[in-house]
Amino acid sequence: MAIQYILKHYEGYIVTLATKTLTDEYSNGYFFVDKEMQEQLTTALLQMILDFEI
């Protein structure tokens, strides 16, 4: 339950870090969340949580 709370807390920050911009041929910018990057960041956070020693 504590890990879910931590993941929920950092969810917005992780999404912000994983957001990329694509530009089409008309120079219109589109934002999208790179799901692979989001998964890697979440995995890294989980690994840090599990490695944490008091």
Secondary structure, DSSP 8 states (H G I E B T S, - for coil): -HHHHHHHHHHHHHHHHHEEEEE-TT--EEEEE-HHHHHHHHHHHHHHHHH---
